[in-house]
Amino acid sequence: MKIHKLMYFAQFFYLKNFEDSVLIDDNFVRWRFGPVIPSLYYQLRNYGSGAFRDYIRILTPKDEAIVYMMSDDDFISWYFLDQVFNKFGHLDVISLSVLTHRKDSSWSAGAIDTVITIDDMKKSSI
């Protein structure tokens, strides 16, 4: 659950700084415990709360692996990920979930199981 929250914060702050660009090209959905990228959730659910050390990948309909990685020279993206981790990485999952559940957050602006749009994130404070 922690990786979803950290990715959400990375997307949020990236949008606040670069309104016309996204860091993560996938949708967050409002789940009970906060924003989640469903495709990532299903990829990682077998790990439970344990650490994972494999690349995160998605399979095409022909079971070909697609690995999503940023290039090493994408300084701005890596910078944002570092900043988010430095600011929020020390927090436990409950604390991160509390932040995403604030009344002025994009998670709280819609019903459970609905997509959090880019506009929702731009209008919110977290």
N, C-alpha and C positions, 0 to 999 in steps of 0.2 A: 504494500500500500504506500510505502514511503516514496518509492520512485515515481508514482503517479503524482503525488503532491509536489515533489520537487520539479517534475516536468511541467506541471501546471504553473508553478511560480515562474519558471524560466519563460514559458510562453507569455504569461501575463506581463512581466517586466520588459520582454522584448517588444511586445505590442505597444507598450507605453512609450518606448523610445523610438521605435520604427513603425509607425502606424500602418504603413502600406506593405509590411512584410511580416511573415510568420517564421518562427524558429522551428516549429514542429508541424509538419504537414499531415496532421491527423486530427480527428475530432475528440474532444473531451465530452463525456456524458455525465449527467448528474446521477450519481449512485448514492445510496444511503450514507456512506461514510465520506463522501466528497467526490471531486472530479476524477474520472477514470477514463483512460483510453482503452476501450473494450478489447481491441486486437492485442494490445500489450498485456492486458490482464490475462487473457486466455493463453498467451505465450508463457507467462511466468507463474501461473497459479500452482503448478506442480512443485515449485520451490517452497511454497508456504511462506513462513517468515524467515527462512534461511537465506543465506547469501547465494547469489548466482554468479557464475564466472564465464558463462558462454556468451557469444554474441547474441544480441536480440535480432531475430530474423522473422520474416514472414514468408510463407510459401505461396507460390503462384498456383493457379488451378492445376498445373502440371507437376506440382510438388517440387518446383525449382526454388531454391532459397534465394531470397533477396535480402541482402544485409544492408541496413541503413547506417552509414557512417558519415560524419562530416570530414572534410579534408583537413589536414593538419594546418593548412594555411588560411583557414577560415577563422581568422583571429577574433572577429567580433562574436561569433557564435560560441567559441570556446571561452571567451572572456565572460559572456553572460552566464554560461553554465558554471564557471568558477565562482562568480559573484553570488549566484543563487545558492550554491553549495556552501559557501562561506557564511552566508547569512542564515540559512535555514537547515543546513545539513546536520547540525548538532541537536536539533529538536527531535523528540520522539514522534511516533505516528499520531498519537492522541493530540499533541500540541499542534501538529500540522493540520490535522482534521478540524480542530477548533478554528484555526485561521481561515480555512476554506468555507466554514459554515457561518461566518459573520453575516449579519443581516444586509450589509451593503456589498456582498460578494456576488460574482456572477453565478456561483453555484446556487445561491438562495433566490435568484431572480427567476427561477422556473421550476417546473414540476420534475419529480424524480423520473429517471429514464428518458429525459429529453437532452438533446444536444446543447452544449454551451457554445453559442456562436461567437465568432470574433467580435461582433458588435456588443454582445453581452459582456465580454471581457474588457472591451474598450470603455464601456460605461461604468464599470465597477471599480471598487477600490482594492479588491484582492480577488 
